[in-house]
């Protein structure tokens, strides 16, 4: 496995109660994206959801 040199952390700027499915729907329906905007989402409870 290659060495990881950088890690980018980004905030969705949504309420903590926003579901992962709702975020994915917004990207597809409103932004027209075919793929998720992030590789992972970390939920408020610490659960990591892989999107790509």
HELIX and SHEET records of a PDB file:
HELIX    1   1 UNK A   20  UNK A   29  1                                  10    
SHEET    1   A 2 UNK A  40  UNK A  42  0                                        
SHEET    2   A 2 UNK A  48  UNK A  50 -1                                        
END                                                                             
